[in-house]
Amino acid sequence: MQKQFMLGNEAIARGAVEAGVKVVAGYPGTPATEIVDHCAGFAGVYAEWSTNEKHAFEVAAAGSLTNQRSLAVMKHNGTNAAADFLMHINFTGIKAGMVLISADDPGGLSSQCEEDTRVLIHTYGHLPVFDPASVQEAYEMTKAAYALSERTEVLFALRPVMRINHAGAMVTYSGEVEFAGRQPEYIPDRSRFVMSAVVEKELGGELRPKMRHRWLNEKQTELKALMAESPFNWAEPADGEVGFIGCGIGYAFLKEAEQILGQKLPILKLSTLPLPEKKILEFVQGRTKVVIFEEIEPVVETLIKELCFENKVSLAILGRDTFLPKEGELSANLILTAVNAALAGQAYPLQAAQYIPARTRTQCVGCSHRGLLIALKEVTRKNGGVVTGDIGCHDAGTFEPMKLQTTIYCMGSSIPMAYGIKAAGFDKPTYALIGDSTFFHNGLTGLASAIFNCAEVTVVIGYNSTTAMTGFQPHPGSTNNLTRAGLAPMDPGVVAAAMGARVYRCNPYQVAETVRVLTEATAQPGVKVVVAEALCYLKFGREGKISYTPHQVQVDNDVCNGCSLCVRTFGCPAITIAGEKAVIDTSSCNGCGVCAAVCKRGALK
């Protein structure tokens, strides 16, 4: 065995590779992104960035059907996008071992929402879930999931939360591929893998969806028996009528609170779904109260309440539903507070509201999106138009000081929402602002719908040739994929034109030009697509490739009147106000010159 410091995502990738994974597919999404990157670094592993999570899921599933162990990687929002396929593969089962990584982000620290995908995967999909409590356990669970998946012919899910994905720890690992693998082999099995409402003659005319549903239900007995013996669930006995149950990361925080308290607590660690029912019943025996710590919905709390009711066990069962805050992530301080309150027989104390100054979200210094945002802001200020937003670096335009986009939901929603506003009778222009990676992810279908339905909308695509927000992963508009360089990029403008949209182009670093193009496109009927094309400065600037001619920006103090318009509406981090004058921080300014178009007095040159 070997030891090495690893981040959680690296440990998960290491576990998958040692388990013999051959096909890995995902879509970039924090906190799970680095898993695919790490897998791609191992010989003999096919790894790809798919255009979206559903496609990644399908690629990985096909690997499993070809008798190769596979891995699908996504964050919780991506699991939503892949839910249609999830709710079919649960009924068909798999062939070679297959694992789904569905990484949750309690607190929404890098996501549009906080969500518990255990609900979708286990409660709704009836699939087994591992919930790791540590980086070491994430590694071990990944390896175990493959063996169990292959044994049961069921997809297994690993649900790490952000504090596991991005945590660092010393990991003990084998360093060897422990599963030799097998030759690729694809054997058609239509009765399993063709999900259709057809009659199964061998079963007396029963419809296949019903038959496959029964198969999934019957699998639950086998899965419960396996999880009952899982080494990832255990009890830590101690005196006391109040017991504490830690689920996944909740266990880690609970142990930290125990150390701070300086006393041994009766603890039950639960990290699997289905739950080990016998262990739970033994743990609650003789107790008056248990407190359950889990991220983030009361999934385990509800199941334990049902279990105790069915077994006529009477005690207070507290958790997210009845005791703890219902929103936000767990922490050692929260659990310490809850433990003290539970031991004292008190309610969880309401926390006094605190004002914490927040740093507004914005783009990097030199980002091309800032020029696009300020140009679109100028256009909509004049015509009263509305901008619907999408996910990406440009979404910071929603916040101070830009305050441009009025909606941000999920990937690709900007286009249908923009033309939906017009369909509802809104008499001003509408704009959908979407990035290139998001356009290929789920914007194409929205654009097709807009064109098909003869919509009146202007779609603005920020084409910076990378998936910048999650760490510069490539997409179909890039010149490389995860493993190959020198590819011909798919130009989103060419794609949009082929679909029937009227296409315009501009360089967003040229603000006046961008305003002119946006204004011209707005005046035309139908679906218009404005491609604002400029390389991501943060990525390509390091490679000596930029989409503007840099020059030193200076403030003419004789002209500057300290109006602060450059700060209040533009928000470049390199500009501040000092002594009632604009000041350029030359150590951070990249010389893009976009700010010069913002100052109407001409003080920025």
LINURNOR-V338003 format. One record per run of one state. SS is the DSSP state (a for helix, b for strand, c for the rest). FROM is the first residue (numbers start at 0). TO is the last residue. If there is no record, write none. Layout:
BEGIN
ss->SS from->FROM to->TO
ss->SS from->FROM to->TO
END
This chain:
BEGIN
ss->c from->0 to->0
ss->b from->1 to->6
ss->a from->7 to->17
ss->c from->18 to->21
ss->b from->22 to->25
ss->c from->26 to->32
ss->a from->33 to->39
ss->c from->40 to->44
ss->b from->45 to->48
ss->c from->49 to->51
ss->a from->52 to->64
ss->c from->65 to->68
ss->b from->69 to->74
ss->a from->75 to->80
ss->c from->81 to->81
ss->a from->82 to->91
ss->c from->92 to->96
ss->b from->97 to->103
ss->c from->104 to->115
ss->a from->116 to->123
ss->c from->124 to->126
ss->b from->127 to->129
ss->c from->130 to->133
ss->a from->134 to->151
ss->c from->152 to->154
ss->b from->155 to->157
ss->c from->158 to->159
ss->b from->160 to->160
ss->a from->161 to->164
ss->c from->165 to->166
ss->b from->167 to->172
ss->c from->173 to->188
ss->a from->189 to->192
ss->c from->193 to->197
ss->b from->198 to->199
ss->a from->200 to->202
ss->c from->203 to->204
ss->b from->205 to->206
ss->a from->207 to->227
ss->c from->228 to->232
ss->b from->233 to->235
ss->c from->236 to->240
ss->b from->241 to->246
ss->c from->247 to->247
ss->a from->248 to->260
ss->c from->261 to->265
ss->b from->266 to->269
ss->c from->270 to->270
ss->b from->271 to->272
ss->c from->273 to->275
ss->a from->276 to->283
ss->c from->284 to->287
ss->b from->288 to->292
ss->c from->293 to->297
ss->a from->298 to->309
ss->c from->310 to->314
ss->b from->315 to->317
ss->c from->318 to->330
ss->a from->331 to->342
ss->c from->343 to->366
ss->a from->367 to->382
ss->c from->383 to->384
ss->b from->385 to->387
ss->c from->388 to->391
ss->a from->392 to->397
ss->c from->398 to->403
ss->b from->404 to->406
ss->c from->407 to->411
ss->a from->412 to->422
ss->c from->423 to->428
ss->b from->429 to->434
ss->a from->435 to->451
ss->c from->452 to->455
ss->b from->456 to->462
ss->c from->463 to->465
ss->b from->466 to->466
ss->a from->467 to->469
ss->c from->470 to->471
ss->b from->472 to->472
ss->c from->473 to->478
ss->b from->479 to->479
ss->c from->480 to->483
ss->b from->484 to->484
ss->c from->485 to->490
ss->a from->491 to->498
ss->c from->499 to->500
ss->b from->501 to->505
ss->c from->506 to->509
ss->a from->510 to->522
ss->c from->523 to->525
ss->b from->526 to->532
ss->c from->533 to->535
ss->a from->536 to->542
ss->c from->543 to->553
ss->b from->554 to->554
ss->c from->555 to->563
ss->a from->564 to->569
ss->c from->570 to->573
ss->b from->574 to->577
ss->c from->578 to->579
ss->b from->580 to->583
ss->c from->584 to->592
ss->a from->593 to->596
ss->c from->597 to->602
ss->b from->603 to->603
ss->c from->604 to->604
END
